[in-house]
């Protein structure tokens, strides 16, 4: 990622992201184990969420979310907007056009993930 899909020419680039809604899912994604693994691999994570989804209840921020975010903030990470990450990857690697087989694999992976988590829109 990012990649261009000639079957969808009006989208400049596609990229993967992790669902961080609700807060339980967000916390599982940024667990200590996952933070350490991503750091060891030198990887990147793009997450999307809606902070109105159980992050703040009864006047309090979710304690586990707060703890994990504070831990993450102490790491030597590069915390930037998605567009900055995408631009950096494109500068290093250049454009990539996805094949029909690769698109099918991504779509099936997405579908199985939705079925597994019972979150089909």
N, C-alpha and C positions, 0 to 999 in steps of 0.2 A: 504494500500500500504506500502511497495512494496509487490508484490506477484509473485509466480511462476506459470506458466501455463504448465501443462504436455503435452498439445497439441502443444506447441512451446518450446521444450526442449533445443534449442540452445541459448535461451535468459535466462540469469541467473535470472533476476528480471525485472518486469514491474512496472511502476509507472505513476501516473497522472501528467500532467503539463498543465500550462495555456499558450495559444498562446498570445504572446506580439507583433505581427506584424499585421498591421503597428503601428506607434506611437500612433494613436488614440485609438487603442485597448489596447495597453500597459497602457496608461493613465487611461482608464476606469477601468482596472483591479486593478491598484494601487491607485484608487481614495482615498480621505481622508476617506470616509465612509468605504471602504473595508479595508484600513489599520487599522482603529480603531476596526472594527469587528474582524479581524484576531487576533489583539493584545488581545482583550477581551477574545476570545475563546482559546488563547494559541495555535493557529494553525500554519500551515506552508504553504508556497506557493512556488512552483517551476514553474518558467516561462522560456520560450524560446523566443528568438527574433532574428532579424537581424537588427543591428543598422544602416544599410544602407537604411532602409525603412522609410524615412521621419523624422528620428530623428534629422538630421542635414541638414539644407537647407540654401542656400545662405550665408554660413559662420556663421550660428547661430544655436545653439542647441535649440530644441523645448522648448519654455519657460515653458509650463505646465509640460513637462517631467522633466525638471530641478527642478522646484518647488516641485513636488511630490517626487522626489528622495531625495532632501535635507530634506524634512519633514520626510521621511522614515528613513533617516540616523540618525536623532535625537532620534528615538525610541530605546528602549532597546531590540533590536532584535538580533538574532543570524544569522548573514549573512555569510554563508559558502557554499562551493561547494555542488552540489547535492549528490555526493558520500558520503560526511560526514553526511548529513541528513539521507540518506538511511541506512548507517552503524549504526547510532544511533538508528533508529527505529528498525532495525533487532536485535540489541543488547538488546533492551528493550522488544520487543514483540516476537522475533523469526520468523522463516519462516512461510509463509502462502501460501497454494496452493489454487488457485481460482477454483471454480466449473464451469461447463459448463453454468449453469444458470447465474451466476455472470458475466461471460465473455460476454454472450449475452446482458445482461443489460448494460454493459459498452460500447459495440459496438453500441447498439442502441442510447444510450445517445450521443456518439460521432457523429453518423450520423445525428441525429436531430439537434445537435449544428451546424454542417457544413451546413445543409439545411437552418437553421434559419439565419445564417450569410452569406449565399450565398458564401461559401468558400470551396466547394468540389474540391479536387485536380484534 
